[in-house]
């Protein structure tokens, strides 16, 4: 990477570009995060990351940091609005502050609770976590391996993702959630073998960017490995030093937030709706 290119990335991703919004009150911050989370879920739906009732994104509540917001069980990603979200504590109780009093979608996905409650409890640095059964991530997860750094984009996950190998069926108990969290450690992403992808970061925007990037990296490696095998060769990885340096730039939390904002810009242009401030 040239000095000029490195300087450009550093300027964009290390404080000299616009940063996350600042809120006058915690209540306004809560309303923004709910608005953003609902947007994120619709982005998942628009990208085809749905698979029936599977998949969930959570965000830690700024007023009650021991609780998190999550999409309700049985409502399609494309339909979710802020008022549909559930506020859940670490005992799995749906709190009345969610605004949902009754109806068919006041249901909590047990797998969502078991995985995300463990992550939010163990990782105070994680604001938002996302898991889904997106097609290429699901296909790649069946190989039982981590990604190779075969492209600049894949370097975002260099030494910053893990493979969780213990598929034990649908996550219905806290032991499995704790095991996934332990395997994730301090990293931002996990490939859940025979299952799908998991990303956990310090912002909704970064989580969205890195989930989409991880899904694409899985797609690219599947394509590259197939093409290489057809020619009787192997894919060529980026050397360790360059992969590490590139990952340090494109894989940072700041880079994820900055890049992820573009997904929300597109959605807001398409829907014609932006956040209008707290209540």
N, C-alpha and C positions, 0 to 999 in steps of 0.2 A: 504494500500500500504506500503510495507516494505521500510526502510530507503535506502537500496541499490537501489531498483527500482526507488524510488523518485530521488535519486542522478543521476541515468542514464538519466532519462527524463530531469532533469534540465540541465545536461551537453549538451544534444542534442538540446534542445529547447531554451536555454537562453544564447547563445553567444559563447559556446565553440566548436561549429561545424561550418562547412562552411556556410557562409551567402550569401545573394543575390549578384549578380555580381556588380562590380563598373565599370562605363564607363568613357572613356576619354572625351567624348563630349555628349551633349544632343541629337545630331543627331544620334550618335551610339546607345544611349539608346532608341530612338524612333524606330530604325530599329530592335533592339532586341525585344521590346515590340510587334511590329507588327508580327514578326516571332513567338513569343510565343503565341500571341492571335490566330493566324491561327492554330498553333498546338493544342491549347485548343479546338477550334471548331472541329477539326478533331477527337480529343479524344471523344468529345460529340457524334459525328457521329458514331464512332466505338462502342460506348457503347449503341447505340440505343436510344439516348435522343432526336432524331428528331421526329417531328410530322408535316409533310408538311412544311409550311413556318414558323411555330411557333418556337420561341426560339431565344435567342440572348445573346451574351457576349460582354461586352464593356471594354475598358481600357482607362484611362485618358492619354492624350498626354503630354509628358514631356516638350515639347517646347511651346505648347499652352495649359496650364492646364485648360482653360475654354472650351476645346474641347475634344472629345473622339473618339476613333476608334471603329467601329462596323461592324459586318458581313452584307453584302448586302442582300436585300430582294429577295428571290427566288433562291438562290444558296445553294445547299445541304452542310451541315456541312463537309462531307467527302471530298469535292472538294476544300475547301477554302485554298487559298495561301495568303501570305502577300500583294501581289499586288491587290487582290480582295477587301481588306478592305476599308471602307469609313471613312473619317475624317469629323466629324459633329460638328457644334457649337451648343450653347444652344438655338438658334433660329430654329434649324432643317435644316440649310443649309449645303449641302455637299460641302466641300471646295476643291479647285483644288489641294491642296497639297496631296490629297489622291492618285493622279496619275491616277485616273479613269476619262477619258474624255468623254466616251460614252459607248454604249453597253447595253445589256439587264439587267445587274446586277448593274447598277448605280441607284439603288432604295433603299430608306430608309424605313424600317419597322416602321410604325407609332407607334405601341405599344412599340417597342424598344426605340424609341426616348422619348415617354412620360414617361416611367418608369425610364429609365437610366439617362436621363438629369436631372430629379428631384433628383435622388440619388446622382449623381456626384456634383450637385450644392449645395446640403445640407450637404454632407459628404466629406469634404476635406481629411479625412483619408482613403477614399475608392479609390483604384487604379482600381480595377476590380470588375465588377458585372455580374452575370450570372442568367438567367431565362430560364427555359424550361418546357415542358410538359412531363417529364419523367414518365414512367408508375406507379411506386410505389408511387412517390410523388403525382401524380395526384389522385391515388386511396385513399391515406391517407388523402389528402386535403378534400375529400368529407365527412370525419367524423366530421369536424368542431372542431378539438381539436389540442393541441400541443402535442409534443412527451413526453412520459414518460421516465425517466432515468432508463431503464430496462437492460442496458448493459454498459460496459465501453465505448464503442464507442459512444453510444447515449449521454453519459455525456458531450461530446464535445459541445453539444447544451443546456446544463443545464443552465437555466436563460440567455440564449444567442440566443433565437429565439422567434418569435412571430407568432400569428395567425391573418391573415387579413381576416375578415369575410364578407366584403362588395363586393361580386361579382356583378359587373355591366356590364357584357359583355366584349367584346374586348376593350382593353384600347386604346381609340381613342382621349382622351382629357387630358389636363394638370391637370385638377382637380383630376382625378383618379390617375395619377402618383404621385401627391402631397400627396394624401391620403395614398397610399401605403408607400411612403417615411416616412410620419409622423408615421405610425404604426410601421415601422421598427425601428425608433428611432436610438439609438446608437448600436443596436445589429447587428450580422453578418448574420442572416438568417431569412426568413419568409416563412410560409406555407400560400399560397394564396388559400383560401377556394374555392373548385370547380374549381381550375385553375392549380396549380402546385407549384413549389419551386422557391425561390429566395435567392441568396447568394451574399454578398458584403463584400470584405475584402481589405487588404492593398497590396496584390500581386496576380498575375494571378495564381501562384502555390497554394496559400492558398485557393483561390476561387474554383479552380478545386477540391482540396482535400475535402473541406467541402461540396461542392455540391454533390460529389460522396458519401461522408459519410452520408449526410442527406438523399439521395435517399435510401441508404442501411438501414439506421435506420428506415425509413418508411416501407421498406420491412420486416425487422425483427419484428417490432411491429405488423404489419398485421398478420404475421405468428404466433407470440407468443400469441396475443389476440385470434386468431382463435383456436389455440390448447388449450388455457386455457378454453375457452368457452365450447369446446368439453368435457372437464373433469369437468365442473361445478365449476371452480375456476377462480381466477384472477391472472394476472401476478404480480410478486413480484418486486417492485421498489428498487433501491439502496437507502440507507438512505441518508437524506439530506446532512449531513456533508461530507460523502464520495463522493457523486455525485458532490458536489461543488468543493472539492479538486481535484478530477479526472478531472473535466471540466477545472479547472484552468491550468492543465498541458497539456492535449490532445487537449483542445479547444483554445489555444492561437494562435495568428497570426504567431508566430515563428514556432510553431508546425505544423501549416497548410502549411507554406512555405516548411519546411523540408520534410514533408510527401508528399506534392504535387509534389515535384521534381521527385519522383520515377515514376510517370505517364509519365513524359516527357522523362525520361531515356528509358523507354520501347518503346515509340513511335519512338525515335531517333534510337534505335537499329533496330526496324522493318522497318523503312523507309530509314535508312542509310544516314540521313541528319541532320547536326547540324548547329547552327548559326555560320557564318563565319566572323562576324564583320560588323561594319557599313559601309555605302557607303561614 
